[in-house]
Amino acid sequence: MTAAEETERQAPEAAGVPAGTDWRGLAATLGLGAAGGSLFFLLHVPLAFMIGALVSVTAAAMAGVRVSVPRRLRTAMVVVLGIMLGSAFRPAMLEHLSEWAVSLGGLVLYTVAAALAGLLYLRRVARYDGVTAYFTAMPGGFQEMVLMGAAMGGDDRTIALAHSMRIMLTVLTVPFAFQLLPGFAPAARDWSLGGLGPGLIDLPLRDVALLAACALGAPVAQRLRIPAGMLVGPMLLSAAVHLSGLTVGKPPGLLVAAAQVVVGAGIGCRFVGVPLRTIVAVAAAALGLTVALLAVTVLMALSVHLLTGLDLAALILAYAPGGLAEMSLVALSLHVDAAFVATHHIARIVLIVIFAPLAWRLWQAHRRRGAGTPPGVR
């Protein structure tokens, strides 16, 4: 069994998912997540249901509680979020797509600069080995980086934990940091679950059918091996339906809130069974890494904003080193252009998944030539 296959075999357990469904653990997890989300909602915390679930379930996992979210449940909720994100696309956006060219070009520079900053920090300060540092430093492509890093001989558990903590720290800090942006004023609070969407009974049957059909994008994207396909596939179909003007409907707000709870709880479940010493050690490195990546994010976003006049808040979320689903949800929560944010995160994932392994091989080949090592020898 190769290192990649071994990582895939262990992946469900590393994510807090037992071989068989632990119904008692699932009930406890969802109860904790819903309670945390509801509390944060009452406290007016941005992205309350996901952040509340993340915090409460992470705390439970670190306390030794056996929390779990079955992979199939998380996948189903990710599909719902994909459809929701696609609903942020509107026909009027087609007139402004050319304005995104500069920010997408800046995304390439950002990805390279962020990866180099992260790699330098992890090698010089955190003292990670080369393989582990490289695949941990990539600002995206969580699952792919864990599998590739393991296949190349890196510490897959450290890579997975560091990426999880990077996402968690970004989600926990960015929404609150927006309060410091000059002139940023979030829209008035909508108490119907933060304006996430209508109730199911408010949707015409035709809209329900169209939105449900968008779920077919998930198996198609998986079949085509599109990165983050369970989210991207439904999102692309939903975006096509909304851009064409066939519907302006969104998934019900209660369903989207439930999806946030499941996604937040899923992040927390990644810390099940991990020794506290390991968590503390990786957290220290992940904190420094996240600070470095966020510094590059702000610098690049500010540069592109000054060059193009594009919304600074949208640029920061578009470049922020969080996950596609997480940052897009932050955008929805803060009433920032979620379509713009999601498009940039998809582009970054594609860039990293395609070019990170290629750059690694070129770097290794260069090192071998410099050391006089035959190409077939590590």
TORMIDREN-93668 format. One line per field, with one value per residue (C-alpha): x, y negated, z. Coordinates in steps of 0.05 Angstrom, whole numbers, plus 5000, padded with zeros to 4 digits. Layout:
% residues N
c1 = (X / ...);
c2 = (Y / ...);
c3 = (Z / ...);
% end
This chain:
% residues 378
c1 = (5000 / 5028 / 5032 / 4975 / 4931 / 4947 / 4928 / 4862 / 4848 / 4860 / 4825 / 4756 / 4784 / 4828 / 4766 / 4731 / 4689 / 4685 / 4679 / 4605 / 4558 / 4562 / 4491 / 4501 / 4565 / 4531 / 4472 / 4520 / 4561 / 4501 / 4472 / 4536 / 4543 / 4471 / 4478 / 4543 / 4514 / 4451 / 4491 / 4537 / 4475 / 4445 / 4512 / 4510 / 4575 / 4587 / 4576 / 4547 / 4525 / 4591 / 4636 / 4594 / 4593 / 4668 / 4686 / 4639 / 4657 / 4732 / 4730 / 4693 / 4742 / 4802 / 4767 / 4764 / 4691 / 4679 / 4648 / 4637 / 4604 / 4593 / 4625 / 4559 / 4524 / 4579 / 4579 / 4504 / 4511 / 4569 / 4524 / 4472 / 4525 / 4547 / 4477 / 4472 / 4537 / 4515 / 4453 / 4498 / 4511 / 4466 / 4457 / 4481 / 4549 / 4565 / 4576 / 4631 / 4670 / 4725 / 4738 / 4757 / 4815 / 4864 / 4844 / 4850 / 4919 / 4936 / 4913 / 4970 / 5020 / 4987 / 4989 / 5064 / 5080 / 5038 / 5068 / 5139 / 5125 / 5094 / 5150 / 5203 / 5168 / 5158 / 5230 / 5266 / 5222 / 5179 / 5237 / 5192 / 5226 / 5225 / 5167 / 5122 / 5137 / 5123 / 5055 / 5034 / 5052 / 5005 / 4946 / 4892 / 4876 / 4872 / 4857 / 4902 / 4961 / 4954 / 4953 / 5010 / 5052 / 5043 / 5061 / 5125 / 5146 / 5120 / 5085 / 5012 / 4983 / 5021 / 5001 / 4928 / 4927 / 4963 / 4915 / 4855 / 4883 / 4898 / 4825 / 4799 / 4842 / 4824 / 4749 / 4755 / 4794 / 4774 / 4700 / 4719 / 4778 / 4730 / 4704 / 4771 / 4765 / 4753 / 4683 / 4661 / 4589 / 4555 / 4482 / 4429 / 4418 / 4362 / 4336 / 4310 / 4375 / 4418 / 4383 / 4412 / 4352 / 4276 / 4233 / 4218 / 4144 / 4163 / 4196 / 4153 / 4155 / 4191 / 4248 / 4252 / 4259 / 4313 / 4353 / 4348 / 4371 / 4435 / 4456 / 4470 / 4533 / 4565 / 4572 / 4589 / 4645 / 4671 / 4671 / 4712 / 4758 / 4747 / 4779 / 4728 / 4678 / 4622 / 4620 / 4642 / 4597 / 4531 / 4556 / 4571 / 4503 / 4469 / 4509 / 4489 / 4415 / 4418 / 4461 / 4411 / 4355 / 4315 / 4308 / 4328 / 4311 / 4358 / 4359 / 4317 / 4352 / 4342 / 4375 / 4434 / 4442 / 4442 / 4495 / 4538 / 4532 / 4553 / 4613 / 4636 / 4628 / 4666 / 4726 / 4724 / 4720 / 4789 / 4820 / 4790 / 4843 / 4901 / 4946 / 4944 / 5019 / 5013 / 4956 / 4996 / 5059 / 5022 / 4978 / 5040 / 5066 / 4997 / 4988 / 5052 / 5036 / 4966 / 4994 / 5044 / 4991 / 4942 / 4996 / 5007 / 4932 / 4923 / 4982 / 4958 / 4885 / 4905 / 4950 / 4895 / 4844 / 4887 / 4900 / 4828 / 4781 / 4750 / 4718 / 4773 / 4730 / 4714 / 4788 / 4810 / 4759 / 4778 / 4851 / 4843 / 4876 / 4811 / 4772 / 4727 / 4663 / 4684 / 4706 / 4646 / 4601 / 4637 / 4624 / 4549 / 4547 / 4580 / 4540 / 4602 / 4601 / 4602 / 4605 / 4669 / 4699 / 4680 / 4707 / 4775 / 4779 / 4762 / 4816 / 4866 / 4850 / 4859 / 4925 / 4952 / 4928 / 4958 / 5023 / 5043 / 5065 / 5097 / 5137 / 5158 / 5185 / 5222 / 5252 / 5274 / 5304 / 5342 / 5369 / 5391 / 5428 / 5462 / 5483 / 5501 / 5449 / 5420 / 5348 / 5319 / 5348 / 5315);
c2 = (5000 / 4933 / 4873 / 4840 / 4901 / 4907 / 4834 / 4845 / 4906 / 4865 / 4802 / 4817 / 4833 / 4771 / 4730 / 4760 / 4808 / 4879 / 4939 / 4947 / 4891 / 4874 / 4849 / 4828 / 4791 / 4759 / 4736 / 4706 / 4673 / 4641 / 4621 / 4587 / 4554 / 4529 / 4503 / 4467 / 4439 / 4414 / 4381 / 4346 / 4325 / 4292 / 4258 / 4229 / 4265 / 4265 / 4334 / 4355 / 4426 / 4449 / 4413 / 4433 / 4506 / 4504 / 4476 / 4521 / 4586 / 4570 / 4559 / 4624 / 4662 / 4635 / 4653 / 4725 / 4729 / 4777 / 4730 / 4750 / 4727 / 4782 / 4766 / 4775 / 4724 / 4673 / 4687 / 4675 / 4609 / 4587 / 4598 / 4552 / 4499 / 4506 / 4492 / 4434 / 4403 / 4411 / 4371 / 4310 / 4305 / 4256 / 4240 / 4168 / 4196 / 4217 / 4143 / 4138 / 4203 / 4165 / 4126 / 4191 / 4204 / 4162 / 4192 / 4263 / 4244 / 4218 / 4285 / 4320 / 4272 / 4280 / 4356 / 4356 / 4303 / 4336 / 4405 / 4377 / 4338 / 4399 / 4445 / 4397 / 4392 / 4467 / 4484 / 4428 / 4418 / 4480 / 4525 / 4571 / 4619 / 4598 / 4642 / 4628 / 4553 / 4549 / 4583 / 4549 / 4480 / 4485 / 4438 / 4485 / 4554 / 4586 / 4658 / 4658 / 4629 / 4683 / 4739 / 4711 / 4695 / 4766 / 4795 / 4753 / 4777 / 4719 / 4723 / 4729 / 4719 / 4654 / 4630 / 4646 / 4614 / 4551 / 4541 / 4553 / 4501 / 4452 / 4455 / 4452 / 4392 / 4355 / 4367 / 4345 / 4281 / 4253 / 4237 / 4199 / 4164 / 4134 / 4088 / 4053 / 4038 / 3963 / 3951 / 4024 / 4028 / 4096 / 4097 / 4094 / 4160 / 4203 / 4248 / 4300 / 4338 / 4281 / 4273 / 4339 / 4357 / 4364 / 4416 / 4479 / 4461 / 4393 / 4426 / 4442 / 4516 / 4498 / 4465 / 4524 / 4571 / 4528 / 4522 / 4596 / 4612 / 4572 / 4628 / 4670 / 4628 / 4665 / 4734 / 4703 / 4662 / 4722 / 4763 / 4709 / 4706 / 4632 / 4607 / 4597 / 4627 / 4639 / 4564 / 4537 / 4581 / 4560 / 4488 / 4485 / 4514 / 4467 / 4408 / 4427 / 4430 / 4363 / 4328 / 4350 / 4318 / 4383 / 4372 / 4326 / 4378 / 4399 / 4460 / 4451 / 4412 / 4468 / 4518 / 4472 / 4460 / 4536 / 4542 / 4491 / 4530 / 4594 / 4562 / 4526 / 4590 / 4629 / 4583 / 4593 / 4669 / 4669 / 4661 / 4725 / 4772 / 4724 / 4717 / 4648 / 4641 / 4651 / 4601 / 4548 / 4559 / 4556 / 4498 / 4456 / 4468 / 4459 / 4392 / 4364 / 4392 / 4361 / 4293 / 4296 / 4316 / 4263 / 4210 / 4228 / 4229 / 4158 / 4131 / 4163 / 4143 / 4072 / 4069 / 4095 / 4049 / 3987 / 4010 / 4028 / 3997 / 4065 / 4073 / 4083 / 4128 / 4174 / 4177 / 4195 / 4252 / 4274 / 4281 / 4302 / 4370 / 4403 / 4458 / 4446 / 4462 / 4426 / 4361 / 4360 / 4368 / 4311 / 4269 / 4286 / 4272 / 4203 / 4187 / 4184 / 4208 / 4284 / 4300 / 4259 / 4293 / 4364 / 4355 / 4333 / 4391 / 4441 / 4411 / 4416 / 4488 / 4506 / 4469 / 4504 / 4574 / 4569 / 4531 / 4548 / 4620 / 4596 / 4542 / 4593 / 4641 / 4584 / 4562 / 4632 / 4642 / 4576 / 4598 / 4666 / 4633 / 4586 / 4643 / 4689 / 4740 / 4786 / 4767 / 4832 / 4824 / 4781);
c3 = (5000 / 4979 / 5026 / 4989 / 4994 / 5069 / 5078 / 5041 / 5085 / 5147 / 5123 / 5152 / 5220 / 5219 / 5205 / 5265 / 5224 / 5250 / 5204 / 5223 / 5240 / 5314 / 5323 / 5396 / 5378 / 5318 / 5361 / 5412 / 5358 / 5323 / 5390 / 5411 / 5342 / 5342 / 5413 / 5397 / 5333 / 5367 / 5423 / 5373 / 5333 / 5394 / 5407 / 5336 / 5316 / 5240 / 5208 / 5275 / 5260 / 5229 / 5279 / 5338 / 5317 / 5302 / 5371 / 5411 / 5375 / 5375 / 5450 / 5459 / 5415 / 5453 / 5519 / 5496 / 5476 / 5418 / 5367 / 5295 / 5231 / 5179 / 5112 / 5075 / 5118 / 5109 / 5034 / 5030 / 5067 / 5023 / 4963 / 4995 / 5006 / 4934 / 4909 / 4958 / 4933 / 4861 / 4876 / 4890 / 4814 / 4778 / 4703 / 4716 / 4736 / 4665 / 4648 / 4701 / 4689 / 4652 / 4716 / 4751 / 4703 / 4743 / 4810 / 4781 / 4755 / 4824 / 4851 / 4814 / 4846 / 4914 / 4911 / 4895 / 4947 / 5001 / 4988 / 4990 / 5054 / 5087 / 5064 / 5090 / 5158 / 5165 / 5146 / 5184 / 5245 / 5255 / 5231 / 5190 / 5141 / 5068 / 5044 / 5103 / 5100 / 5026 / 5025 / 5090 / 5062 / 5002 / 5016 / 4993 / 4966 / 5036 / 5016 / 4956 / 4995 / 5049 / 4998 / 4956 / 5018 / 5044 / 4976 / 4976 / 5045 / 5088 / 5155 / 5132 / 5202 / 5212 / 5143 / 5156 / 5225 / 5202 / 5144 / 5190 / 5239 / 5183 / 5160 / 5232 / 5251 / 5187 / 5198 / 5270 / 5256 / 5188 / 5203 / 5266 / 5233 / 5183 / 5238 / 5232 / 5158 / 5146 / 5121 / 5126 / 5151 / 5147 / 5127 / 5181 / 5217 / 5188 / 5243 / 5193 / 5202 / 5180 / 5113 / 5089 / 5048 / 5046 / 5080 / 5040 / 5035 / 5005 / 4944 / 4882 / 4863 / 4798 / 4838 / 4885 / 4826 / 4793 / 4856 / 4871 / 4800 / 4813 / 4861 / 4800 / 4791 / 4849 / 4817 / 4750 / 4781 / 4819 / 4755 / 4721 / 4782 / 4791 / 4856 / 4912 / 4864 / 4915 / 4926 / 4858 / 4815 / 4847 / 4851 / 4777 / 4758 / 4806 / 4779 / 4707 / 4727 / 4762 / 4710 / 4656 / 4696 / 4703 / 4778 / 4834 / 4887 / 4943 / 4989 / 5052 / 5108 / 5159 / 5113 / 5101 / 5176 / 5186 / 5132 / 5168 / 5233 / 5199 / 5163 / 5227 / 5268 / 5214 / 5223 / 5298 / 5290 / 5258 / 5327 / 5355 / 5384 / 5372 / 5434 / 5466 / 5459 / 5383 / 5378 / 5416 / 5374 / 5308 / 5332 / 5346 / 5276 / 5244 / 5280 / 5252 / 5184 / 5184 / 5205 / 5148 / 5097 / 5122 / 5117 / 5044 / 5034 / 5059 / 5020 / 4954 / 4965 / 4980 / 4919 / 4872 / 4905 / 4892 / 4821 / 4802 / 4853 / 4867 / 4935 / 4987 / 5031 / 4972 / 4953 / 5024 / 5027 / 4956 / 4975 / 5048 / 5064 / 5086 / 5051 / 4991 / 5029 / 5092 / 5059 / 5012 / 5072 / 5108 / 5046 / 5048 / 5123 / 5114 / 5052 / 5009 / 4936 / 4947 / 4872 / 4866 / 4928 / 4907 / 4836 / 4862 / 4912 / 4858 / 4814 / 4871 / 4886 / 4812 / 4809 / 4871 / 4853 / 4783 / 4796 / 4868 / 4851 / 4786 / 4823 / 4875 / 4822 / 4787 / 4854 / 4871 / 4802 / 4809 / 4878 / 4850 / 4792 / 4841 / 4886 / 4828 / 4849 / 4794 / 4776 / 4802 / 4873 / 4928);
% end
